[in-house]
Amino acid sequence: MQHWLSRFRTAPDLDPASLPSRLATLAFKALLFYAVVWAGAQYATRTGLFATIHRPVTAYLRDNAVGLPMAAQDLIDLWAFVGIGGFLVVAVLRSRSARLVWLVWGLSTAAMVWAGTAQPGRAVATGLTVVAWACASLIALRGRG
């Protein structure tokens, strides 16, 4: 069995002179990645997309937390932590097992939006949730086959 650090070793034919350009490319990709994430978060907040998803989820969790030993606000915090943490682990560390967490989180979020939204806007809110989650998945799952 190989040591886990062995996958981070550089190839023996790597030219040391290309290191600055490779680092510049890596820095540019990281900057672009975080700029897209920041712009998406700003858009979601400004347009009300975030509230369209967050309000029904919090309403669902508050309504269904009755009788649980965990407080409703703790459930809401856990939901947010798993979503943000799952996104970061999938996007940065590219963990295979975290992809399953990301999938389950997205599907459960869509289900909670469906259950927590009033009938006239239920389908639209759930559709927007799925589209927003799919766009976030494009960023998180980039480069995966």
N, C-alpha and C positions, 0 to 999 in steps of 0.2 A: 504494500500500500504506500502511495506517495504521501509525502508530507504536504499539508494544506498550503504551505508557502510556495511550493514548487510551481504552482500555476501563475505566480506573480513574477517569476524570473524572466529576464529579458532574453530574447533570442540571441544566440552567439553572433549572428551576422548583422546585428543592429549597429548602425553607424553612429558613433557618439556625436558626430557633427549635426545629426538630424534631431537631436534631443531638444534644442530650443524651439524648433518649429513644431515638434510633436507636443511639447508643453503648451505652446501658444494655441494650437488646435484644441487641445483638451480644455484649456481655460475658456476659449470661445464657446465650445459646446456647453460647458457648465453655465456660463453666463446666459446663453440663449435659453437653456432649459429653465433656469430660474426666472428669467424675464417672461417666458411664456406662462409659467405657473403664476407669477405675480399678476400679470395682465388678466389672466383668467379669473383669479380671485377678485380683482378690482371690478371686472365686468359683472361677475355674479352678484356682488354686493350692490353695485350701482343700479342694476336693472331689476332687482328684486328676485332674481333666480335663487339666490341663497335663501331668502325668506320663504319662497315657494316650496323649497325642500325642507328647510329646518323647522318651520312652524308645525307642519303636520307630523313630523317625526317626534318632536317634543310633546305635542298634544297626545299622540298615540302612546308614548312611553309614560306620560303622566297619568293617563286614563287607565293604563293596564299595569301600573306598578303597585296597585292596591293589594295588600296582603303579602308582598314580597319583603324579605328582610333588608333589601337594598332600597335606599331612597330613590325617588324618581329623578332628582337632579344628578345623583351618582350614575344612574343608568344613561342619562343624556351625556354626561361627561365621558363615560365608557364608550358610548357609540361614537362620539367625536374622536376620542383617542384612538380607537381601533381604525377608524377611517383615515385619519391623518397618518398614523403610524404605519398602517398597511400600505398606503400610497408611497410613503418614503422608503419603506423596506423593499417594496417591489421595484420602485424607480431607481434607487441608489444601489442597494445591495443585490438586486435582481434575484431574489430568493424564489425558488420554485414553490415551496410550501406557502409562502406569503401570497402567491397568486390565488391560491384557494381561499385564503382569508379575504382578499380583495374582492373576489367573485361573490362570496357569501355576504360580505358587507354591502355590496352594491345591490344584490337581489333583495336582501332584507330591508334596505333603505327604500327601495321602490315599493315593496309590500307595505311598509309603514306609511309611506306617502299616500298610497292607495287607500289604506284604512283610515288615515287621519285627515283626509280632505273631504269636504262636503261634496255631495253628488254632482252639482253642476260643473265643477272644475276638476273632478277626480281623474278623468282620463287624460286631460291636458297636463295636470301636475305630475302624474306618473310618467307620462311621455317625456316631459322636460327633464325629469329626474334620470330616466334611462339615457337620454341624449347627453346630459351633463356628465353622467358616470362614464359613458362611452368615450367622450372627449378626454376625460381625465385618464381613462385607460389607455388611450393613444399615447399619452405622455409616459404613464407608468410602465407600460408593457412594450415600449419601443425596442426594436431590435429582436423581439422574441418571435420565433417561428411557430 
